[in-house]
């Protein structure tokens, strides 16, 4: 009797929910979903509280019937069922036709994305591609996309790319307009290469090729390279209509973690892509609190103005890059503020860790800042972090302190041990491996000898992880983790050490990571964890954010955060070895 009453209540609740929020109808013949995880539960309604109808294996495809919030209705074994949208990959017939005709393109959304030999993390890595690069799509399998890359045909995870049916123009011999003053032109596509000249906002260049996030241009009769984010590529339609490029005289900096770009200035507009916090764009048009931007080279869309910090452009013609109301945050106590942009200039003030100053301009690698007394001074760009859209300055010479150091990176969990699972389904074991692989690439580029305790989704006992540290006589052992707690509002980063000789390494890494990411600082402290307690080498354990906090989960899984957090660990290690 009780069971019948419960069932009746459940059915009534389902009917009521359907009346309150009707599903959005979708043409079933044009859209399908591919299951992205093993044995995905198919439920009788759009929510985790509904009974399970059955399970679908990874890679299976089903026709889409409708969508309701984060849930998708599919046709499953002759019945209607619901799947969580974040555990499937959508595909359309237009995508399939584009692949057949060789027109479909995928634009990389994160730096250092690994290209693999097959559709899964168990396959070997062929190489990495950079944010902004565009490649032809060769096919799909589950949540993986096959691309034609510089390393040959390889596979990348679909969550880190944006599909584009040949809207990207061939970059060869395109015209581009510079959007930053004093933009460095380099002899190679790298921030470590030689500067051969500078360009100012408004100048027009000819783009001859692209490599990752860099554009090759003709400069003084020879080849040079500039960062693609500071050049607006003019499509054939807009090349002769420069009024569309800068017709408001304003720029906008994104203030939301992730902001949707739509095809029209309305919440009803079709999503075209997204932009992230800190990116800034020229405002091409404004309408009813919506702003039109060029969110990718040759691709235009509308974003909500209330998530943009909009300022008027001021082109003074001076050799300075735009800073758009940014702040410089001091990283270390006793940092020198100088009279001029030079290490030889007199010190006029000293600042301590956490002090914040308004940035007025960027000259070479120095920020001109506003002092509390109303005066101005200069601080070296590599000893501060930046809040806002001002160009970041990398600390010169950090690689010299990492060269030939043996560093063991320990991505927490793996295999049968998933670690924690995020509020939106992120597996800790997958995220720690992603962080470790990105950090490994940075350290190896600096000449460090890097060993990963695991390089795939495999289980490794804790004593074996410590054994790797001892066997290789590690100069530093870094165990990477992400946190979880029942209170979903808790956020931030914590660093742990066990032995007193490990404390300085913990302090150095913790300081630089919190400064680079602006994540909440939960401090560094003693922690009784096997991989640091039993480790005779310099070892720390990092909890790099809370997957249990839905907002923080979105942040820490983003490409921007992964770049920042690995840069912080990199700088912290370099500073520790220097001292």
N, C-alpha and C positions, 0 to 999 in steps of 0.2 A: 504494500500500500504506500509506504514511504517512498519507495523507488518510483512508483507511478506519479506521485505528487511532484517529486523532484524533476522528473522528465517533463511533466506538464508545464511547470514553471520555466524550465529551460526553453521549451518551444515558444511559450508566450514572450519570453525575453528576446528570442531571435526575431519573432514577428515584429515586436515593438521596435527593435533596433533597425530593422529593415525599413520601417515607416519613417523613422527619424532621419536616417541618412541613406537615401537610395544609392545603389551602386552606379558608377559611371559606365555607360554602355560603350563597348569597343567592338569594332569589326573583327570578328573571329578569323576571317580568312586572310587578314593582313598581318596579324601579330601572333607570335608564339613566345613561349618561355622555355628556357633550358634550365634544368635543375642543376644548381651549382654546388650542392653538398650531398654527402652520402645519406641515403635513406631519409629523405625529407618527408616530414609529416604533412599529409593532405587533410585539411580539417573541413568540417561540415559548415563552418561559417567563418567570417573574417575576424578572427581573434584567437588567442592562445587558449581561451576558456572553452572553445567549442570541441566536441568529440572528434577523435581522429578517424577519418574515413579510410585511410590506407597510407602506404609509404611509397615514394617514388625514388628510384635509384639515380645517382648522379649521371648527368648527360642526357636523360630522357627529355623529350620535347612534347609540349602540350599547347593546344589552341587556347588563346585568351578570350574569355567571354565578357568580363567586366572588371572594374577596379573600384575598390572602396578603401580610401585612406592608404595605408601601407600594405594592403592585402589585394591579391589578384585572384579572380575567379577563373577556373580552368575546367576543361572537360576531361574527367579522369575516370577511365574504365566504364564509360557510358553514363557516368553520373557527374553532377556538378560539385566541385570541391574548391577549396581556397588554400593559397600558399602565401607565405610571407615574401614581399617583394624584394627584401634585401638578401634573400637566399636563392634567387633565380636571376637569369640574364634574359633580357628582352631582345627579340630580333624581329625584323619585319621583312615582308616580301621585297620592299624597295631596296633594303640592304642586300638581299640575296641577288637581286638583279644587278645592283651596282658592282658586286663582286664578279659576276659573270662578265660584265662589260669592262672590268678593270678600272672603275671610277671611284670605288669606295676608298676613303682615306680614314686613318685614325690619327688623331693629334694627341701626343703624349702630355699628360696633365701633371706629372711629377718628375723631378730630377732623379737621375740614377736608376731608372726603371730597368730591371733585369730582363733580358731577352733569353728565353730558354729553348732547348732543342725539342721540347714537347709540351703539351698542355697540362702542366702541373709543376709543383715545386720540387718534385723528385727528379726532374730532368736537369741535365747540366746547363750551366749558364754560358751563353755564347758571347755576351757582352752587355753593355748598358747603353741606354739612350736617354737623352736629356729632354726636359720640359720644353714644349713648343715645337718639337720636331714632328714631321708628318710623314707617314708611310702608307703604302698601298696595302689594303686588306686582302689576304689570300683565302681566309676561311674562318670558321668558328667551330669551337668544340667546348660545350659546357660554358663556363665563365671565362674561357680563354679565347684570344683572337690571334690568328696567324698573320704576321706582317712580313713584308719584303723590307728587310733592314740592311744596313751596311755590312752586317755579318752573315747575310744570307737570309733564307726564310726561317723565321723563329716565332716563338709564342710569348705573349704577354697577357697579364691579367686584365680583363675588360674593365675593372673598376678604376684603373689608372689611365684610361684613354677616353677621348671624346670622338664619336663617330662624325664623319663629315663627308657627304657624298660629292666629292670633287669640288667643294667650294673653295678649297685652298688653291691659290694660283701658283703656278710654277714660279719659283723665286728668281729664275735666271733672267737677268737684265731687266728687273723691275725697278721702278723708281720708289724711293723712300724718303720720308721727311723726318729729320732729326727732332726729337721732342725734349732733349735735355741740353743744357749749356755745359760746355767744357767736357764733352763726352770723349773718353779716351779711344783712340784708334790704335789697335795693337797689330803686331806682325803675325800673330797666331791666335786661334780661337781659344784663349785661356787668359784668366786674370793674372797669371804669373808670367805672361809673355811681355816683350818689350813694347812700350808706348812709342808710336812713331808720329803721333800728332793728335790734334783735338778738333772736334766739331762743335758748333753751337746750334741752339734751337732754331728751327726754321730752315736750315740748310738742306738742300736736296742732294741725295746720293744715288748712285746706280748700284743695285744689289746684283751680284753675279752668282752667288751660291749661298747655301746655308749648311751649318754643321751644329746640330743640337740647338742650343739657345743663342748661337752666334750667327751673324750675317757677314758674308764677305762682300766688300765694296771696292770700288775704284777710288783710290785716294792719291792725289798728286801723281797720277799716271801709273801707279802700281797698286798691288793688292794690299788690302788691310782688313781688319776684323773689328766689328763693334757688337755690343750686346743687343740682341734683337728686341729687348723690351723698351729700348729708347729710340726705336725707329718705327714710323708708321708706314707700312707698305701701301702704296696707292694702287688699287685695282684698276683695270682698264676703264671701268665705269666712272671711277672717281678721280683718276689721274688728271683729267682735264677740268675737274670741278673742285678746286682747292677750297672753295667756300664751305663744302660739306665737312672738311677735315677740322677746321678750327673756327666755326661760325659763331660760337658763343664767347670765346675768349676765356673760358673757365676750365679748370681741371677738377677732378673729383677723386678722393681717396676712399677706398672701400673700408667701412668700419665694422661690417658684419663678418663673422667667421667664414661663411660661405654665402654668396649672394647670387641668386638665379638671374640669368640674362634671358629676356623674353623677346618674342618677335614683334610685340607692340607694347605701348606704355600702359599696361593694365595687368592686374593679377590674373585675368582671363587669358593673357597672352601665352602662346606656346613656349615652353622652356627650350632654349637653344644651347645653353651651356651654363657655366658658373664662373665667377671670379672670387678671389679670396682676400681676406683682410690684409690691408697694407698695400695692395696694388692700386696704382693710380692711372687715370685715363683722361684724355681730352674730352670735354663735354661737347658733342656735336649738335645737340638740339635738346630742348626742354619742353615738357608738356604735362601739366597736371601732376606735378611732383614726381615725374619720371624723367630720366636722363638717357639720351642716346649715346652709346660709346662704341668704339671699335674694340671688341673684347678679344679678337684674334686678328692677325693680319688679313685684311680683306673681308672680315666678317663683322657685321654690325648688329646691335640689339639694344634693348631697353632695360634699365635697372631702376629700382625704387630709389628716388633721391634721398629719402629719409635714412637710407643706409650708406650715404656718401657724405664725406666732408668736402664740400665744394668751395673752392677759392678762385679768385680772379688771377689770371696769369700776369706776371710782371716780368717782362723781358728787358732787362737792363743792359744786355749786351756784355756784361762782365763775365769773366771766366769762372762761373759758379754753376753747380748743378742744383735743380729745384729741390726744396726740402719740405714744402707743404705742411707747415706747423708740426714739425717733428721735434722730439726731445732726445737729448743724449743722456744716458744713465751711466754714471761712473761705476766701474767694476771693482776698483781696488782703493783701499785707503791711501791717502797721501799722493793722489794723482796730480800731476803738474798742469796748471793752466797758464799758458804763455801769452806774451804780448803779441807775437806774430806767429804765423804758421811755419814754425821751424823749431827743431830740437835745440838749436843754438840760441834761440830767443830767450830773454829774461823771463823768469817765473813771476807772475803777478799774483797768484793765488794757488792754494792747494785745496783739493776736494776729496771727500771720502766716499766709500762704497755706498751706492744707493742715491747719492745726490743727483738731482735732475736739473738740466739746463735746456732752455729753448735754443734750437739750432737756427742760426740765421743763414748760413751758407756753408758750402763745402768747397774748400780750396786745396787742390791736390789731395792729400790723405788726411787733412786736418779739418775739424769742424769749428767754424766760428760760432761762439755761443754767447747768449745774453747772461750777464752776471747779475746777482741780486741788487747791486748798487746802481744798475742801469747801464753800466759800461759793458764792453765786450772783451772777449779773450779767445784763445784758440786751444783746443785739446786734440791730442792725437786720436785719429779715428779708430785705431786698433785697441785702445784701452777703454772704450765705451761700448755699450749696446745702444741700439736705436729703437725708439718707439715712434712709429709713423712710417712714412713712405720715403724718407731720405735714403739715398744710396748707402749701402753698408760698405765699410772699409775692412778688409781682412788684415789681420795682424801679420806684418812682414817677418819672414825668417822663422816662423813657428816650426816649419818642417825640419830645420836644422837640429832642433832639440829632440825630434822623434826618429831621426835617421838611425837605422841599425838597432833600435830598441825592439825587444821581443815582448809583444803584447798578446795576451790570450783573451779572446772575447768569448763569453759564455752566455749564449741566448737561452734564457730560462725555459724549462719544461721541454716538451717535444714528444712525438710518438703517442703512446697511450696516455701520457700526462699532458692534458690540454692547458693546465694552469687555470686561471680564472676565465670566465666568459663575460664579455661586455654586455651592457644594457641593450645594445643593438646587435649582439651576436658575434662581436670580434673575439677571436681566440687569442689568448695571451701568447701561446707558443708560436703562432704565426707572426704576430707583431714583433716579438723579441728577435726572431730570426731576420725579419726585414730590417730592423734597426741595426743588428749586428753586421749584416751584409753591406749596408750603406756606410757604416762606420769603418768597416774593413777596407772598403775602397778608398776612403779618405786617407787612412793611415798608411796603406801601402803606397799611395801616390807620394807620400812624404818620405818614403824609404824605410818604413818600419817593417819588421818581420812579424806578421800577424798570423795567429793560429785560432781557428774557431773550434770550440768543443763539439759543435755539430753544425753541419752545413746543409741539413735537410730536415724533414719532419721525422726525426728518429729519437728514440728514448735513450738517455744516458744517465746512469746512476750518479748520485752526488759524489761518491768517492772517486769515480772515474774522472769527473770534471776537475777535481783538485789534483788528481794524478797528472793530468795534462799540464797543469801549471808547474808542478814540480819537475816533470820530465823535461820540459823545455826551458827550465830555469827562468821563468817569466820575470821581466822587469815590472810588469803590471798585469793584474788579472781583473777583468771587469765583468761582473755578472749582471745581465740586463733583465729587468722585470717590469711589469705593470701591475698596479695595486687594485684591490677590491675591498669593499666593506658594505655592510648592510645599509648604512646611511648613505643614500645616493647623492647627498649634497656635498660630501667630503671630496676635496680635490687637492692637487699639488704633488710635489716631488720630494722624496726622502732619500738620503744616502746613508748607507750603513758601513761600518768597519767593526772589527772585533779586537785586534791587537793594537797596542798603542803606536807601533811603528807604521800602521796603516792609516793613521789619522790624517797626516798631511796630504796624502793622495786623495782621501775622501773630501777634505776641505777644498782642495784646488779644483777638483772636477765639479763638486757641488756648486761652488761659487760661479764658475763659468757657464754651467748649464742653466742655472736659474737666471743669470744675466742675459743669456742668449735667447731664452724662450719666454721670459717674463711669466713663467708658470709660478703658481703659489709656492713659496719657499717654506717647506716643513722641516728644514734643518738637516744636519748630519749628526749621527749619533752611533753609539755602540749597538750592534745587533747580533744576536746569537744564532747565526745561520751557518750551516755546515761548510759551505764553499768558502767562507772567509775565516771561520773559527779554526778549521783544520788546515788552512792554507799557510805555509811557511813563507810565502812570497807576499809582495805588496798587493793586497786584494781588497776590492770594495764591491758592494752590492747596491745597485741603483734601482729604485722604484720610480719610474719616469712618468707617473700620472695614474689617475684612477679610471679604469675601464667601467667601474660600477656607476660613475657619474655620466649620464647620457651626453651632456654638453661637452664634458672633457673627453669623452670617447671620440666624439667627432673631431675635436681639436687634435688629439695625440695620434690619430690615425691619418691625419692629413699629410700630404707631401711636404708642405711648408714646415710643419712641426718636426717631422723626421729630419729634414735638412738642418733645422736650427739645433735640435737636441744633439745630433751627431757632431755638429760643428762645436758645440759647447764642450762635449767630452774630449774632442780633438784638442781644443785650446787648453782645457784643464790639464790634460796629459802633458802637453808641450810646456806649460808653465811649471808643472811639478818637476819635470826633468831638467828644466833650465835652472831651477832653484836648488 
